[in-house]
Amino acid sequence: MEVNMRQVPVIELDSDYESISSSNSTIDTNGYSSPASSVSLSSGFRGDDFMSDADFEAYVHSLSGNDESPSPTPRRARGRSTILAQQVLPPRIHLNEISYQGRTYRPGKFIELQDGTFIRINRILQLSEEIVVSGPKFERLENMGSRMPDRPNELCWIVDQGDYNGSRNSNASQYRPYSGEVEVPLPAIRRLRIIRLTNKPYNHTIAENRDDGFLFCRMKYTRIWKRRRPSESGRNTSDIVEEKITFLRPEDCQDYLSASREALRNNWRGPVPHKRRYTFGDGFCGAGGVSRGAQQAGLKLLWAFDKWESAINSYRANFPSCLAEHSEVAQFLTSLPREILVDVMHVSSPCQPFSPAKTIAAAHDEANEACLFSIYRLIELCKPRVATMEQTSGLKQRHPVWLDAIIHSLIELGYSVRWRLVNCKDYGVPQSRCRLILIAAGPGEELPPFPQPTHGDEPGKRPLVTILDAIGSIPSTAPDHDLERAERPFERQPYDPRSLARTLTCSGGDNFHPSGTRTFTLREAASLQTFPLNHAFCAPGVMRQIGNAVPPVLARAILDEVVKSLRNTDCPATGPANAPITID
């Protein structure tokens, strides 16, 4: 194997790793050196160059930047500077370029690896025993499962974030970003490739050029991993707490392949007028849990629909100024209201087929599953700038194919999307209720983040809302608060009202009053779902309406972030908003 290295640092390290002879080259605390012309490393460590276990643990802790005490040094180097003492770690020397098997590789070039994946070279590093190239990873869409469209010569940028190595940033409540780069040795390289980074809409590529033609990357797939304790090892997909697929931002693209956000947005739905209030549409609205949260977030309710007459009657009673249609989704799509375009749309299609508690098929399951595929047409016609969806956790856990189908539909329409399981208790809902939430942003829009949890035991958060907090102050005269009707001829073991309720379902779930003498009244159940006392319900099927609803408090937390994101996007921007887009 022939490797020629050019423009590399001049660093001479003696056997004690104590001196740097070149005045133009340094090694930083991460072990990196600045480039110069050539490298010469002496080999070997002396026997007394070591750290005790306690010293090493303290040294690793110091890397967080939170410990102001000096880092431990090897025993023989005590009394010397901290910088020199840290150089016991093998240096990682930057190389400007390398020549390997007749080809020259340098940062900025794209390479195809032997395993069929790709890397953009960000750094070439001389390690103690080998040379590696480092950079972000790319995969073909065809190798990423059914959630991705089948597009020849299209790649996806792969990014991992979170606690990749088990270390923690004690100053941050969020996950510490992983670099998103991979390192591979030179023998893993197959050849150079040409890859275009663009955010222009997909048109076509030529399948015959798969092996030698240009490759295009328009999307980035990000996985956020949960933190792991230092004693834990290994990872699996259950460690992924959030995923997102985003179309590249203009700043991610090569200049001549970049379209502005305004141009992308206008190409999709036309110019966006300045508004004091953003508009909202609610698909499969039920009794109005999400619309209640949307109203509290300052959105203007424009339209809603649901096939269940009792639920739509409840909706109309609470939101009389909103156009609420009693119709199936297919009927709504064929008789659209005149003002159909909305800024924000929510879709909570019937979710019983995907519930973890679901064990027996129901007669309506096929129709309910068909509702998921109507989402594509609904978004295509209503063109929301941001769409949100809520489903039972079972969709991700037991029916990933259906989740992939939804994500696939959104990507085909040019929407970026993120999804994760959230526990409603973290946002002020007095029950342990795990739901799958998706947020999607249309072409040219910034993808809103998930709201940060507001309630919990951690410092800085509000206490969890309990059953007593939710129902303790309901007036005896409140609507749907019939205590006699809630009584049961049997008693159950009383429990602490300063606890959380179980997940509230269409039948109430395995919930009963803390006294053990009765069930919850309808009004108490509504309060456990965070409906305000003035929210009305129309019979029959009130308990089912309540159990089916998205808690308004959770809806508001999500939609507050959506509104904030839209406001940030709509700040005055520079650049030609109406510039035409050339499809490659």
C-alpha positions as CSV (number, residue, x, y, z in Angstrom):
1,M,0.0,0.0,0.0
2,E,1.5,3.3,-1.1
3,V,0.5,6.4,0.9
4,N,2.1,9.8,0.3
5,M,1.4,12.6,2.8
6,R,1.8,16.2,2.0
7,Q,1.7,19.4,4.0
8,V,1.5,17.8,7.4
9,P,2.7,19.2,10.7
10,V,6.3,19.3,11.8
11,I,6.0,17.8,15.3
12,E,8.9,16.1,17.0
13,L,8.0,14.4,20.3
14,D,10.7,12.9,22.5
15,S,10.1,9.7,24.4
16,D,8.7,11.7,27.3
17,Y,6.2,13.7,25.1
18,E,7.5,16.8,26.8
19,S,8.5,19.2,24.0
20,I,7.3,20.6,20.7
21,S,10.2,21.6,18.5
22,S,8.3,23.5,15.8
23,S,7.2,27.0,16.8
24,N,4.5,26.9,14.1
25,S,2.7,23.7,15.2
26,T,0.7,23.0,18.3
27,I,-1.3,20.2,19.7
28,D,-4.6,21.3,21.4
29,T,-6.3,19.7,24.3
30,N,-8.3,17.4,22.0
31,G,-5.1,16.0,20.6
32,Y,-5.3,17.9,17.2
33,S,-2.3,19.7,15.6
34,S,-2.2,22.4,13.0
35,P,-0.8,21.6,9.6
36,A,2.7,22.4,8.4
37,S,5.0,20.2,6.2
38,S,6.1,16.8,7.6
39,V,5.7,14.6,10.7
40,S,8.2,12.7,12.8
41,L,7.1,10.8,15.8
42,S,9.4,9.0,18.2
43,S,8.0,5.8,19.5
44,G,7.3,4.3,22.9
45,F,6.3,5.4,26.4
46,R,8.3,5.2,29.5
47,G,7.1,2.9,32.3
48,D,6.4,5.8,34.6
49,D,4.2,7.7,32.1
50,F,0.8,6.6,33.5
51,M,-2.2,7.8,35.4
52,S,-3.8,6.0,38.3
53,D,-7.5,5.0,37.9
54,A,-8.5,7.9,40.2
55,D,-6.4,10.4,38.1
56,F,-7.8,9.1,34.9
57,E,-11.4,9.4,36.1
58,A,-10.7,13.0,37.3
59,Y,-9.1,13.8,34.0
60,V,-12.1,12.5,32.0
61,H,-14.4,14.5,34.2
62,S,-12.3,17.7,33.6
63,L,-13.0,17.4,29.8
64,S,-16.6,18.6,30.4
65,G,-15.2,22.0,31.1
66,N,-17.1,22.3,34.4
67,D,-14.3,21.5,36.7
68,E,-12.0,24.5,37.3
69,S,-9.4,22.4,39.2
70,P,-6.3,21.5,37.2
71,S,-6.3,18.2,35.3
72,P,-4.3,15.4,36.8
73,T,-0.9,14.7,35.2
74,P,1.3,11.6,34.9
75,R,3.2,11.0,38.0
76,R,6.6,11.7,36.5
77,A,5.3,15.0,35.0
78,R,3.9,16.5,38.2
79,G,4.8,20.1,38.5
80,R,4.9,20.7,34.7
81,S,2.3,22.6,32.8
82,T,-1.2,21.1,32.3
83,I,-0.9,21.5,28.5
84,L,2.3,19.4,28.3
85,A,0.9,16.8,30.7
86,Q,-2.2,16.2,28.6
87,Q,0.1,15.3,25.7
88,V,0.5,11.8,27.0
89,L,-2.5,11.0,24.7
90,P,-1.4,10.1,21.2
91,P,-1.7,13.1,18.9
92,R,-4.2,13.3,16.1
93,I,-2.4,15.2,13.4
94,H,-4.3,16.9,10.5
95,L,-3.1,16.2,7.0
96,N,-4.0,18.5,4.2
97,E,-4.1,15.7,1.6
98,I,-3.0,12.1,1.0
99,S,-2.1,10.1,-2.1
100,Y,-3.5,6.6,-1.8
101,Q,-3.4,3.9,-4.6
102,G,-2.8,6.5,-7.3
103,R,-5.6,8.9,-6.2
104,T,-5.3,12.2,-4.2
105,Y,-7.8,12.7,-1.4
106,R,-8.3,16.0,0.4
107,P,-11.0,17.7,2.6
108,G,-14.1,18.6,0.6
109,K,-14.0,15.6,-1.6
110,F,-16.6,12.8,-1.5
111,I,-15.7,9.2,-1.4
112,E,-17.6,5.9,-1.8
113,L,-16.7,3.2,0.7
114,Q,-16.4,-0.5,0.1
115,D,-19.7,-1.1,2.0
116,G,-21.6,1.1,-0.5
117,T,-22.0,4.2,1.8
118,F,-20.4,7.5,1.2
119,I,-18.4,10.1,3.2
120,R,-17.6,13.8,2.6
121,I,-14.0,14.2,3.8
122,N,-13.8,16.9,6.5
123,R,-10.5,15.8,8.0
124,I,-7.6,13.5,7.2
125,L,-6.0,12.4,10.5
126,Q,-2.7,10.7,11.2
127,L,-3.2,8.6,14.3
128,S,-0.6,6.7,16.2
129,E,-0.7,3.7,13.9
130,E,-2.8,4.5,10.9
131,I,-4.3,7.3,8.8
132,V,-8.1,7.8,8.8
133,V,-10.5,10.0,6.9
134,S,-13.3,11.6,8.9
135,G,-16.6,13.2,7.8
136,P,-20.4,12.9,7.6
137,K,-21.9,9.7,6.3
138,F,-24.4,9.4,3.4
139,E,-26.5,6.4,2.4
140,R,-28.6,5.6,-0.7
141,L,-32.4,6.1,-0.2
142,E,-33.0,2.6,-1.5
143,N,-31.1,1.2,1.5
144,M,-33.1,3.1,4.1
145,G,-36.4,1.2,4.1
146,S,-39.9,2.0,3.0
147,R,-40.1,5.4,4.7
148,M,-37.9,6.8,2.0
149,P,-38.9,7.2,-1.7
150,D,-37.2,4.9,-4.2
151,R,-35.2,7.4,-6.1
152,P,-32.1,6.3,-8.1
153,N,-28.9,8.1,-7.4
154,E,-30.4,9.9,-4.4
155,L,-28.6,9.9,-1.0
156,C,-29.4,10.9,2.5
157,W,-27.1,12.6,5.0
158,I,-27.0,10.5,8.2
159,V,-26.5,12.3,11.5
160,D,-26.4,10.9,15.1
161,Q,-26.9,13.2,18.1
162,G,-27.1,12.6,21.8
163,D,-24.9,10.8,24.3
164,Y,-23.0,8.6,21.8
165,N,-20.2,7.5,24.2
166,G,-22.0,7.6,27.5
167,S,-20.5,10.9,28.7
168,R,-22.7,13.8,29.9
169,N,-22.7,17.6,29.7
170,S,-23.8,18.4,33.2
171,N,-24.6,22.0,32.3
172,A,-27.1,21.2,29.6
173,S,-30.6,19.8,30.0
174,Q,-30.6,18.6,26.4
175,Y,-28.5,16.0,24.7
176,R,-24.9,16.8,24.0
177,P,-24.4,16.8,20.2
178,Y,-22.3,14.0,18.7
179,S,-20.0,15.2,15.9
180,G,-22.1,13.4,13.3
181,E,-18.9,12.2,11.7
182,V,-17.5,8.7,11.1
183,E,-13.8,7.7,10.8
184,V,-12.7,5.1,8.4
185,P,-9.2,3.7,7.5
186,L,-7.8,4.1,4.0
187,P,-8.5,0.5,3.0
188,A,-12.2,1.1,3.4
189,I,-12.2,3.6,0.6
190,R,-13.4,2.4,-2.8
191,R,-13.2,5.5,-5.0
192,L,-14.0,9.2,-5.4
193,R,-17.6,10.2,-6.3
194,I,-19.3,13.4,-7.3
195,I,-22.2,14.2,-5.0
196,R,-24.4,17.3,-5.3
197,L,-25.9,18.8,-2.2
198,T,-29.2,20.6,-3.1
199,N,-32.5,21.6,-1.7
200,K,-34.2,22.0,-5.1
201,P,-37.3,19.8,-5.6
202,Y,-36.7,16.3,-6.9
203,N,-37.4,15.8,-10.6
204,H,-35.6,12.8,-12.0
205,T,-32.2,11.1,-12.2
206,I,-31.0,8.5,-14.7
207,A,-31.0,4.9,-13.3
208,E,-28.3,3.8,-15.8
209,N,-25.8,6.2,-14.2
210,R,-26.1,4.6,-10.8
211,D,-22.6,3.3,-10.7
212,D,-20.7,6.3,-12.3
213,G,-23.1,9.2,-12.6
214,F,-23.7,12.2,-10.3
215,L,-25.3,11.5,-7.0
216,F,-27.7,14.0,-5.3
217,C,-28.4,14.6,-1.6
218,R,-31.5,16.6,-0.6
219,M,-32.3,15.2,2.8
220,K,-30.7,14.7,6.2
221,Y,-31.8,11.9,8.6
222,T,-31.1,12.6,12.2
223,R,-31.3,10.2,15.1
224,I,-31.2,11.5,18.7
225,W,-30.1,8.8,21.2
226,K,-30.9,8.8,24.8
227,R,-28.2,9.3,27.4
228,R,-26.5,6.2,28.7
229,R,-24.9,5.7,32.1
230,P,-21.1,5.1,32.0
231,S,-21.8,1.5,33.2
232,E,-24.0,0.8,30.2
233,S,-22.7,-0.4,26.9
234,G,-24.1,-1.0,23.5
235,R,-27.0,0.5,21.7
236,N,-30.2,-0.6,20.0
237,T,-33.0,1.1,18.2
238,S,-35.0,1.4,21.5
239,D,-32.3,3.9,22.6
240,I,-33.5,6.4,19.9
241,V,-35.7,9.0,21.5
242,E,-36.3,11.2,18.5
243,E,-35.9,11.0,14.7
244,K,-36.3,13.5,12.0
245,I,-35.9,13.7,8.2
246,T,-35.3,17.2,7.0
247,F,-34.7,18.7,3.5
248,L,-31.4,20.5,3.3
249,R,-31.3,24.1,4.3
250,P,-29.9,26.6,1.7
251,E,-26.7,27.0,3.8
252,D,-26.1,23.2,3.5
253,C,-26.1,23.2,-0.3
254,Q,-23.6,24.1,-2.9
255,D,-24.2,27.7,-4.0
256,Y,-25.4,27.0,-7.5
257,L,-27.7,24.2,-6.3
258,S,-29.4,26.2,-3.5
259,A,-33.0,27.7,-3.6
260,S,-34.1,30.3,-1.1
261,R,-36.7,29.4,1.5
262,E,-39.1,32.0,0.1
263,A,-38.7,30.6,-3.4
264,L,-39.4,27.0,-2.2
265,R,-42.4,28.2,-0.2
266,N,-43.9,30.2,-3.0
267,N,-43.4,27.4,-5.4
268,W,-45.4,25.1,-3.1
269,R,-48.3,27.3,-1.9
270,G,-47.9,30.8,-3.3
271,P,-46.9,34.0,-1.5
272,V,-47.5,34.1,2.2
273,P,-49.3,37.3,3.3
274,H,-48.5,39.0,6.5
275,K,-51.0,38.0,9.2
276,R,-51.7,39.0,12.7
277,R,-53.0,35.5,13.4
278,Y,-52.1,32.2,11.8
279,T,-55.0,30.0,10.6
280,F,-55.7,26.5,11.7
281,G,-57.5,23.4,10.3
282,D,-58.4,20.4,12.4
283,G,-58.9,17.0,10.7
284,F,-60.7,14.3,12.6
285,C,-61.4,16.9,15.2
286,G,-63.5,14.9,17.7
287,A,-64.8,17.1,20.5
288,G,-62.0,19.7,19.9
289,G,-59.1,18.9,22.2
290,V,-56.5,20.1,19.7
291,S,-58.6,23.0,18.6
292,R,-58.9,24.1,22.2
293,G,-55.1,24.1,22.5
294,A,-54.8,25.9,19.2
295,Q,-57.2,28.6,20.4
296,Q,-55.1,29.0,23.5
297,A,-51.9,29.3,21.4
298,G,-53.5,32.2,19.5
299,L,-54.4,30.4,16.2
300,K,-57.6,31.3,14.3
301,L,-59.8,28.2,13.8
302,L,-60.8,28.1,10.2
303,W,-62.3,24.6,9.5
304,A,-62.7,21.2,11.1
305,F,-64.3,17.9,10.2
306,D,-65.2,14.6,11.8
307,K,-67.5,11.7,10.8
308,W,-69.0,11.2,14.3
309,E,-72.1,13.3,14.8
310,S,-71.9,13.5,18.6
311,A,-68.3,14.7,18.4
312,I,-69.0,17.3,15.8
313,N,-72.0,18.6,17.7
314,S,-69.7,19.0,20.7
315,Y,-67.2,20.8,18.5
316,R,-69.8,23.2,17.2
317,A,-71.0,24.0,20.7
318,N,-67.5,25.1,21.7
319,F,-66.3,26.8,18.5
320,P,-69.4,28.3,16.8
321,S,-67.4,30.6,14.5
322,C,-65.4,27.7,13.0
323,L,-66.7,25.9,9.9
324,A,-67.2,22.3,11.3
325,E,-68.2,19.7,8.8
326,H,-69.9,16.4,9.7
327,S,-68.3,14.3,7.1
328,E,-65.9,11.5,6.3
329,V,-62.5,12.6,5.1
330,A,-63.2,11.5,1.5
331,Q,-66.4,13.6,1.5
332,F,-64.5,16.6,3.0
333,L,-61.9,16.2,0.2
334,T,-64.5,16.4,-2.5
335,S,-66.5,19.3,-1.1
336,L,-63.8,21.5,0.3
337,P,-64.6,24.8,1.9
338,R,-63.7,27.9,-0.1
339,E,-60.9,28.9,2.3
340,I,-59.0,25.7,2.5
341,L,-55.4,26.8,2.8
342,V,-54.3,27.0,6.4
343,D,-51.0,27.9,8.0
344,V,-51.2,25.0,10.5
345,M,-53.2,21.8,10.3
346,H,-53.6,18.9,12.8
347,V,-54.6,15.4,11.9
348,S,-55.6,12.8,14.5
349,S,-57.0,10.0,12.4
350,P,-58.8,7.2,14.3
351,C,-56.0,5.3,16.2
352,Q,-57.7,2.3,17.8
353,P,-56.3,-0.2,15.2
354,F,-52.7,0.7,16.3
355,S,-53.2,0.8,20.1
356,P,-50.9,-1.5,22.2
357,A,-54.1,-2.7,23.9
358,K,-55.6,-3.7,20.6
359,T,-55.9,-7.5,20.3
360,I,-59.0,-8.2,18.1
361,A,-59.7,-6.7,14.7
362,A,-62.8,-4.5,14.5
363,A,-65.1,-4.0,11.6
364,H,-64.0,-0.4,11.1
365,D,-60.2,-1.1,11.2
366,E,-59.8,-1.2,7.4
367,A,-61.6,2.1,7.0
368,N,-59.5,3.6,9.9
369,E,-56.3,2.5,8.2
370,A,-57.5,4.0,5.0
371,C,-57.7,7.3,6.8
372,L,-53.9,7.3,7.2
373,F,-53.5,7.3,3.4
374,S,-55.9,10.2,3.1
375,I,-53.4,12.3,4.9
376,Y,-51.4,12.6,1.7
377,R,-54.4,14.1,-0.2
378,L,-55.4,16.3,2.7
379,I,-52.0,17.9,3.0
380,E,-51.7,18.2,-0.8
381,L,-54.9,20.2,-1.0
382,C,-54.6,22.3,2.2
383,K,-50.9,22.9,1.9
384,P,-50.3,23.7,5.6
385,R,-47.0,25.4,6.4
386,V,-46.8,23.1,9.4
387,A,-48.8,19.9,10.1
388,T,-49.0,18.1,13.4
389,M,-50.2,14.5,14.0
390,E,-51.0,12.5,17.1
391,Q,-51.3,8.7,17.3
392,T,-51.2,6.0,19.9
393,S,-47.7,4.8,20.8
394,G,-48.6,1.4,19.3
395,L,-48.2,2.9,15.8
396,K,-44.4,3.1,16.4
397,Q,-44.0,0.1,18.6
398,R,-46.2,-2.5,16.8
399,H,-47.0,-1.1,13.4
400,P,-43.8,0.6,12.1
401,V,-44.8,-0.1,8.5
402,W,-47.8,2.2,8.8
403,L,-45.6,4.9,10.4
404,D,-43.2,4.6,7.6
405,A,-46.1,5.0,5.1
406,I,-47.0,8.3,6.7
407,I,-43.4,9.5,6.7
408,H,-43.0,8.4,3.1
409,S,-46.1,10.4,2.1
410,L,-44.9,13.5,3.8
411,I,-41.5,13.3,2.1
412,E,-43.0,12.8,-1.3
413,L,-44.8,16.2,-0.8
414,G,-41.6,17.9,0.2
415,Y,-42.2,18.0,3.9
416,S,-39.6,17.7,6.6
417,V,-40.8,15.6,9.5
418,R,-39.8,14.8,13.1
419,W,-41.4,12.2,15.4
420,R,-41.0,10.9,18.9
421,L,-43.0,9.4,21.8
422,V,-43.9,11.9,24.5
423,N,-45.4,11.3,27.9
424,C,-48.2,13.8,28.5
425,K,-47.4,14.0,32.2
426,D,-44.2,15.9,31.3
427,Y,-46.4,18.8,30.0
428,G,-48.9,19.1,32.8
429,V,-51.4,16.4,32.1
430,P,-52.3,14.5,35.3
431,Q,-52.0,11.0,33.8
432,S,-49.2,8.8,32.4
433,R,-50.2,8.9,28.8
434,C,-47.6,8.0,26.1
435,R,-48.4,9.3,22.6
436,L,-46.6,9.4,19.2
437,I,-46.3,13.0,18.0
438,L,-45.2,14.0,14.5
439,I,-44.4,17.6,13.3
440,A,-44.0,18.3,9.6
441,A,-42.9,21.5,7.9
442,G,-43.6,22.3,4.2
443,P,-41.1,23.3,1.6
444,G,-39.1,26.4,2.7
445,E,-40.3,26.2,6.3
446,E,-38.2,25.7,9.4
447,L,-39.1,22.4,11.2
448,P,-40.4,23.4,14.7
449,P,-38.8,21.6,17.6
450,F,-40.7,19.6,20.2
451,P,-41.5,21.6,23.3
452,Q,-39.2,21.1,26.3
453,P,-40.9,19.2,29.1
454,T,-42.2,21.7,31.7
455,H,-43.2,19.3,34.6
456,G,-41.2,16.7,36.5
457,D,-38.9,16.1,39.4
458,E,-35.8,17.8,37.9
459,P,-34.7,21.2,39.2
460,G,-36.3,24.1,37.3
461,K,-39.4,22.2,36.4
462,R,-42.9,22.5,37.8
463,P,-44.2,19.7,39.9
464,L,-46.2,17.0,38.1
465,V,-50.0,17.8,38.1
466,T,-51.8,15.2,40.2
467,I,-55.4,13.9,40.2
468,L,-56.1,16.2,43.2
469,D,-54.8,19.2,41.3
470,A,-57.1,18.4,38.4
471,I,-60.4,17.6,40.1
472,G,-60.1,19.0,43.6
473,S,-61.8,22.3,42.8
474,I,-64.6,21.2,40.4
475,P,-67.8,22.9,41.6
476,S,-70.6,20.5,42.5
477,T,-72.8,22.4,40.0
478,A,-70.4,21.8,37.0
479,P,-72.0,20.2,33.9
480,D,-71.5,16.5,33.6
481,H,-70.5,16.2,37.2
482,D,-73.1,13.7,38.4
483,L,-71.7,12.1,41.6
484,E,-74.6,9.7,42.1
485,R,-74.3,8.3,38.6
486,A,-70.6,7.7,39.2
487,E,-71.2,5.5,42.3
488,R,-70.7,1.8,42.0
489,P,-72.0,-1.1,44.2
490,F,-68.5,-2.3,45.0
491,E,-65.5,-0.7,46.6
492,R,-61.9,-0.7,45.6
493,Q,-58.7,0.0,47.5
494,P,-58.4,3.8,48.1
495,Y,-55.2,5.4,46.8
496,D,-53.3,8.7,47.2
497,P,-55.0,11.5,45.1
498,R,-51.6,13.2,44.9
499,S,-50.7,10.7,42.2
500,L,-51.2,10.4,38.4
501,A,-54.2,8.8,36.8
502,R,-53.7,5.8,34.4
503,T,-54.1,6.5,30.7
504,L,-57.7,7.6,30.1
505,T,-59.3,5.6,27.3
506,C,-62.6,5.6,25.4
507,S,-64.2,3.6,28.2
508,G,-62.3,5.5,31.0
509,G,-59.5,2.9,31.3
510,D,-58.8,1.2,34.6
511,N,-59.5,4.4,36.4
512,F,-61.6,5.1,39.5
513,H,-61.9,7.8,42.1
514,P,-59.1,7.9,44.8
515,S,-61.8,7.2,47.4
516,G,-62.3,3.7,45.8
517,T,-66.1,4.1,46.0
518,R,-66.9,5.3,42.5
519,T,-65.7,6.0,39.0
520,F,-64.7,9.5,37.8
521,T,-67.6,11.7,36.7
522,L,-67.5,12.8,33.1
523,R,-66.4,16.3,34.2
524,E,-63.6,14.8,36.3
525,A,-62.5,12.7,33.3
526,A,-62.5,15.9,31.1
527,S,-60.4,17.7,33.7
528,L,-57.9,14.8,33.7
529,Q,-57.7,15.4,30.0
530,T,-57.1,19.1,30.8
531,F,-60.3,20.4,29.2
532,P,-61.4,23.6,30.8
533,L,-64.6,23.6,32.9
534,N,-66.5,25.5,30.2
535,H,-65.8,23.0,27.5
536,A,-69.2,21.4,26.6
537,F,-69.9,17.8,25.5
538,C,-73.0,16.6,23.6
539,A,-74.4,13.1,24.2
540,P,-74.2,10.3,23.4
541,G,-70.7,8.9,23.8
542,V,-69.3,11.7,26.0
543,M,-66.7,9.4,27.7
544,R,-65.6,8.2,24.3
545,Q,-65.2,11.8,23.1
546,I,-63.1,12.6,26.2
547,G,-60.9,9.5,26.0
548,N,-60.3,10.0,22.2
549,A,-59.1,13.6,22.7
550,V,-55.7,15.0,22.6
551,P,-55.2,16.8,25.9
552,P,-55.5,20.5,25.2
553,V,-52.5,21.3,27.4
554,L,-50.3,19.1,25.3
555,A,-51.7,20.5,22.1
556,R,-51.0,24.0,23.2
557,A,-47.4,23.2,24.2
558,I,-46.8,21.8,20.7
559,L,-48.6,24.6,18.9
560,D,-46.9,27.3,20.9
561,E,-43.6,26.0,19.4
562,V,-45.2,26.0,15.9
563,V,-46.4,29.6,16.2
564,K,-43.0,30.7,17.5
565,S,-41.2,29.0,14.6
566,L,-43.6,30.6,12.0
567,R,-43.0,34.0,13.6
568,N,-39.2,33.5,13.4
569,T,-39.5,32.5,9.8
570,D,-41.7,35.4,8.8
571,C,-39.3,38.1,10.1
572,P,-38.2,40.4,7.2
573,A,-35.8,38.5,5.0
574,T,-33.4,39.6,2.3
575,G,-33.1,38.1,-1.1
576,P,-35.3,37.5,-4.1
577,A,-38.4,35.9,-2.7
578,N,-39.9,35.1,-6.1
579,A,-36.9,33.8,-7.8
580,P,-37.7,30.9,-10.2
581,I,-36.5,27.4,-9.3
582,T,-34.7,25.3,-11.9
583,I,-35.3,21.6,-11.4
584,D,-32.2,19.6,-11.9
